[in-house]
């Protein structure tokens, strides 16, 4: 039996979730013909953040 403090447990959970999200993204990428540059991804992320910050009820 392994006992972890809460901080260590949360780190393991985060690492596991990040790994599975990356694995899922790789699988999706194999099914698609379209590829995005880092610049395109960054621009889309910034636009999404800006829209969310401007949405009614956002803090």
CNS distance restraints for C-alpha pairs under 8 A (distance, minus, plus):
assign (resid   4 and name CA) (resid   8 and name CA) 5.88 0.50 0.50
assign (resid   4 and name CA) (resid   9 and name CA) 5.78 0.50 0.50
assign (resid   5 and name CA) (resid   9 and name CA) 6.23 0.50 0.50
assign (resid   6 and name CA) (resid  10 and name CA) 6.12 0.50 0.50
assign (resid   7 and name CA) (resid  11 and name CA) 6.28 0.50 0.50
assign (resid   8 and name CA) (resid  12 and name CA) 6.26 0.50 0.50
assign (resid   9 and name CA) (resid  13 and name CA) 6.17 0.50 0.50
assign (resid  10 and name CA) (resid  14 and name CA) 6.06 0.50 0.50
assign (resid  11 and name CA) (resid  15 and name CA) 6.09 0.50 0.50
assign (resid  12 and name CA) (resid  16 and name CA) 6.07 0.50 0.50
assign (resid  13 and name CA) (resid  17 and name CA) 6.10 0.50 0.50
assign (resid  14 and name CA) (resid  18 and name CA) 6.03 0.50 0.50
assign (resid  15 and name CA) (resid  19 and name CA) 6.08 0.50 0.50
assign (resid  16 and name CA) (resid  20 and name CA) 6.28 0.50 0.50
assign (resid  17 and name CA) (resid  21 and name CA) 6.14 0.50 0.50
assign (resid  18 and name CA) (resid  22 and name CA) 6.17 0.50 0.50
assign (resid  19 and name CA) (resid  23 and name CA) 6.13 0.50 0.50
assign (resid  20 and name CA) (resid  24 and name CA) 6.03 0.50 0.50
assign (resid  21 and name CA) (resid  25 and name CA) 6.15 0.50 0.50
assign (resid  22 and name CA) (resid  26 and name CA) 6.19 0.50 0.50
assign (resid  23 and name CA) (resid  27 and name CA) 6.32 0.50 0.50
assign (resid  24 and name CA) (resid  28 and name CA) 6.22 0.50 0.50
assign (resid  25 and name CA) (resid  29 and name CA) 6.06 0.50 0.50
assign (resid  26 and name CA) (resid  30 and name CA) 6.36 0.50 0.50
assign (resid  27 and name CA) (resid  31 and name CA) 6.80 0.50 0.50
assign (resid  28 and name CA) (resid  32 and name CA) 6.59 0.50 0.50
assign (resid  29 and name CA) (resid  33 and name CA) 7.67 0.50 0.50
assign (resid  29 and name CA) (resid  35 and name CA) 7.86 0.50 0.50
assign (resid  36 and name CA) (resid  40 and name CA) 5.99 0.50 0.50
assign (resid  36 and name CA) (resid  41 and name CA) 6.47 0.50 0.50
assign (resid  37 and name CA) (resid  41 and name CA) 6.35 0.50 0.50
assign (resid  38 and name CA) (resid  42 and name CA) 6.05 0.50 0.50
assign (resid  39 and name CA) (resid  43 and name CA) 6.14 0.50 0.50
assign (resid  40 and name CA) (resid  44 and name CA) 6.21 0.50 0.50
assign (resid  41 and name CA) (resid  45 and name CA) 6.15 0.50 0.50
assign (resid  42 and name CA) (resid  46 and name CA) 6.17 0.50 0.50
assign (resid  43 and name CA) (resid  47 and name CA) 6.17 0.50 0.50
assign (resid  44 and name CA) (resid  48 and name CA) 6.16 0.50 0.50
assign (resid  45 and name CA) (resid  49 and name CA) 6.19 0.50 0.50
assign (resid  46 and name CA) (resid  50 and name CA) 6.09 0.50 0.50
assign (resid  47 and name CA) (resid  51 and name CA) 6.14 0.50 0.50
assign (resid  48 and name CA) (resid  52 and name CA) 6.15 0.50 0.50
assign (resid  49 and name CA) (resid  53 and name CA) 6.15 0.50 0.50
assign (resid  50 and name CA) (resid  54 and name CA) 6.25 0.50 0.50
assign (resid  51 and name CA) (resid  55 and name CA) 6.14 0.50 0.50
assign (resid  52 and name CA) (resid  58 and name CA) 7.09 0.50 0.50
assign (resid  53 and name CA) (resid  58 and name CA) 5.87 0.50 0.50
assign (resid  53 and name CA) (resid  59 and name CA) 7.18 0.50 0.50
assign (resid  54 and name CA) (resid  58 and name CA) 6.87 0.50 0.50
